[in-house]
Amino acid sequence: MKSVKDTLLERRSVRRYERKDVGAEDMNLIYDAIRNTPTSYNGQQFSVIDVTDPDVKLKLYEIIGQKQVKTCSHFLLFLMDYNKISLISEELGEEMPEFNNTIDGVSVGIIDASLAMMSALTMAESLGLGCCPIGYARTVAPEAVSALLNLPRKTFVVCGLSIGVPREEPDLKPKQPRELVVFKDGYRQDEEEIVKELMDYNDTVSHYNRTRSGDKTDNDWARHILGYYREAMDYGLLRSMQRRGFDPQR
């Protein structure tokens, strides 16, 4: 098993997998790491669907369009989930507050599910497995994914995670330097220096994309991310969330 240091500092997204199943013992460790995820008030406002059926994975691949969904051993979907607390509140005769219809409620669900995904990823990576987080599972067609997996109201897909025996070891992507990520006692005020450091990082990513092993691109960091933002403006997730039982108004 990898050390915590190596697990976190050598993490990379793996999209190609051997045609091998991940063993039950390893998956049980991943499940237990998920279960032990820290959550707001210990409310555990999340659930996970582990998809292993090849037919279901193929259907999800046809919706999501990323090959690792069908070639991985396990495709985990992390949901924010207010269905379970709604069920027990009804059983206890307690009124269920419309917390799911607040910005805080939606944020709590997203944060809990995201932390659970990171718990799963960290455990899987420590076991020598390959993982790839897939946010497109949330945005591409949320109602089609929900229908395929029979998701009840008050649940919503936050992210996906493919897990498998790695068939590749991609180059480690450059991340922003520590000074651009961790600030001391307040947000940095030296905007000109921040911009200079960001431009240097932008050049670093551009060089990485041109010279990395495997597929190469001419992308830099900033224009690539801005392009994603422009595309995401048309996702219309709020309407999908409203149909799933979430209507954040306050």
C-alpha positions in Angstrom: 0.0 0.0 0.0 1.3 3.5 -0.9 2.0 6.0 1.8 -0.3 8.9 2.4 2.4 11.2 1.0 2.8 9.2 -2.2 -0.9 8.7 -2.7 -1.7 12.3 -2.6 1.3 13.9 -4.2 1.7 11.4 -7.1 -2.1 11.3 -7.9 -2.9 11.4 -11.6 -6.0 10.7 -13.6 -5.9 7.2 -15.2 -8.2 6.6 -18.2 -6.9 3.3 -19.5 -7.4 0.1 -17.5 -6.4 -3.6 -17.7 -9.3 -6.0 -18.4 -9.2 -7.2 -14.8 -11.7 -6.9 -12.0 -10.8 -5.0 -8.8 -10.9 -7.5 -6.0 -13.7 -7.6 -3.4 -11.2 -6.9 -0.5 -9.9 -3.7 -2.2 -13.5 -2.6 -3.0 -14.6 -3.2 0.6 -11.7 -0.9 1.8 -12.9 1.7 -0.7 -16.5 1.4 0.6 -15.3 1.8 4.2 -13.3 4.8 3.3 -16.4 6.3 1.7 -18.5 5.4 4.8 -16.0 7.2 7.1 -16.1 10.4 5.1 -16.4 13.6 7.3 -19.8 15.2 6.6 -21.7 18.3 7.8 -23.2 17.5 11.3 -22.5 13.8 10.5 -25.7 14.1 8.4 -24.1 11.9 5.6 -26.1 13.7 2.9 -24.8 11.4 0.2 -25.1 8.0 -1.3 -23.0 6.1 -3.9 -24.0 3.8 -6.7 -21.4 1.3 -7.7 -22.0 0.3 -11.4 -20.3 -3.0 -12.5 -22.9 -4.4 -14.9 -21.4 -4.1 -18.4 -24.7 -3.3 -19.9 -25.4 -0.4 -17.5 -21.8 0.9 -17.9 -22.3 0.8 -21.7 -25.5 2.8 -21.4 -23.8 5.3 -19.1 -21.0 5.5 -21.6 -23.4 6.2 -24.4 -24.8 9.1 -22.3 -21.6 10.5 -20.9 -19.3 9.8 -23.8 -16.1 9.0 -21.9 -14.5 5.6 -22.6 -13.3 5.0 -19.1 -16.9 4.7 -18.0 -17.3 1.4 -19.8 -13.7 0.1 -19.6 -13.2 0.5 -15.8 -13.9 -2.3 -13.3 -16.2 -0.1 -11.1 -17.9 3.2 -12.0 -19.0 5.0 -8.8 -21.6 7.7 -9.0 -21.7 10.0 -6.0 -25.1 11.5 -5.2 -26.2 14.2 -2.8 -29.1 12.5 -1.0 -31.9 14.0 1.0 -34.2 11.0 0.2 -33.0 8.9 3.1 -33.5 11.6 5.8 -36.9 12.3 4.3 -37.9 8.6 4.6 -36.9 8.4 8.3 -38.5 11.7 9.1 -41.8 10.4 7.8 -41.4 7.2 9.7 -40.8 9.2 12.9 -43.7 11.5 12.3 -41.3 14.5 12.0 -41.7 17.3 9.6 -39.0 17.4 7.0 -37.7 21.0 6.6 -37.1 22.0 3.0 -33.4 22.3 3.6 -32.9 20.7 0.2 -34.5 23.9 -1.3 -31.8 26.2 0.1 -28.4 27.2 -1.2 -26.9 25.8 2.0 -28.7 22.5 1.7 -27.5 22.0 -1.9 -24.0 23.1 -0.9 -23.9 20.6 2.0 -25.0 17.8 -0.3 -22.5 18.6 -3.0 -19.7 19.0 -0.4 -20.5 15.7 1.3 -20.7 13.8 -2.0 -17.4 15.4 -3.2 -15.6 14.5 0.1 -16.9 10.9 -0.3 -15.5 10.8 -3.8 -12.1 12.0 -2.6 -12.1 9.4 0.2 -12.8 6.7 -2.4 -10.1 8.1 -4.8 -7.5 8.3 -2.0 -8.1 4.8 -0.8 -8.1 3.4 -4.4 -4.9 5.2 -5.3 -3.2 3.9 -2.1 -4.0 0.4 -3.2 -2.3 0.9 -6.5 -5.5 1.3 -8.5 -6.2 3.9 -11.2 -9.0 6.5 -11.0 -10.5 9.2 -13.0 -13.1 11.7 -11.6 -15.8 12.5 -14.1 -17.8 15.6 -13.6 -19.5 15.2 -16.9 -21.7 12.6 -15.2 -23.4 15.5 -13.5 -23.8 17.9 -16.4 -24.3 16.0 -19.6 -27.8 14.5 -19.1 -28.8 14.4 -15.5 -32.3 13.2 -16.1 -31.3 10.4 -18.4 -28.7 9.2 -15.8 -31.3 9.5 -13.1 -33.8 7.4 -15.0 -31.3 4.8 -15.9 -30.3 4.3 -12.3 -33.8 4.7 -10.8 -32.8 7.6 -8.6 -35.5 8.9 -6.3 -36.4 12.5 -5.9 -34.2 14.5 -3.6 -31.1 12.8 -5.0 -28.8 14.3 -7.7 -25.6 13.1 -9.2 -22.6 15.2 -8.1 -19.7 13.4 -9.8 -18.5 10.0 -11.1 -15.3 8.1 -10.4 -13.9 5.3 -12.6 -11.7 2.7 -10.8 -9.7 0.0 -12.4 -6.3 -1.7 -12.6 -4.1 0.9 -14.4 -2.9 0.3 -17.9 -1.0 3.6 -18.1 0.9 6.0 -16.0 0.3 9.5 -17.4 2.7 12.3 -16.8 1.9 14.2 -13.6 0.1 17.4 -14.5 1.6 20.7 -13.3 -0.5 22.4 -10.7 -0.5 26.0 -9.5 2.5 26.8 -7.3 1.9 26.8 -3.5 2.0 30.6 -3.4 -1.1 30.8 -5.7 -3.1 28.3 -3.7 -2.3 28.8 0.0 -2.6 32.4 1.3 -1.6 33.4 4.9 -4.0 35.3 7.1 -6.1 36.8 4.3 -6.3 36.9 0.5 -3.2 38.1 -1.3 -3.4 41.8 -2.3 -0.5 42.0 -4.8 -2.6 41.5 -7.9 0.1 42.4 -10.4 2.4 39.7 -8.9 -0.6 37.2 -8.9 -1.1 37.9 -12.6 2.6 37.4 -13.3 2.6 34.1 -11.5 -0.6 33.0 -13.2 0.9 33.8 -16.6 4.0 31.8 -15.7 1.8 28.9 -14.7 -0.2 29.3 -17.9 3.0 28.9 -19.9 4.0 25.9 -17.9 0.7 24.1 -18.7 1.0 25.0 -22.3 4.5 23.5 -22.5 3.3 20.4 -20.7 0.4 19.9 -23.1 2.8 20.2 -26.1 5.4 17.8 -24.8 3.6 15.3 -22.6 3.5 11.6 -23.4 0.3 10.4 -25.2 -2.1 12.9 -26.8 -0.7 16.3 -27.2 -2.6 19.6 -27.5 -1.9 23.3 -28.0 -4.1 24.2 -25.0 -2.9 26.6 -22.3 -4.6 26.6 -18.9 -6.6 29.8 -18.8 -8.2 29.7 -22.3 -9.0 26.0 -21.8 -10.8 26.6 -18.6 -12.6 29.7 -19.9 -13.8 27.6 -22.8 -15.2 25.1 -20.3 -17.0 27.9 -18.5 -18.6 29.2 -21.7 -19.8 25.7 -22.6 -21.1 25.1 -19.1 -23.3 28.3 -19.3 -25.7 26.2 -21.4 -26.0 23.2 -19.2 -29.3 24.3 -17.5 -28.6 22.4 -14.3 -31.0 24.4 -12.2 -34.0 23.2 -14.2 -32.8 19.6 -13.9 -32.3 20.0 -10.2 -35.8 21.4 -9.8 -37.2 18.4 -11.5 -35.2 16.2 -9.1 -36.6 17.8 -6.0 -34.2 20.7 -5.4 -35.2 24.3 -5.7 -32.7 26.5 -3.9 -34.4 29.8 -3.3 -32.6 31.1 -0.2 
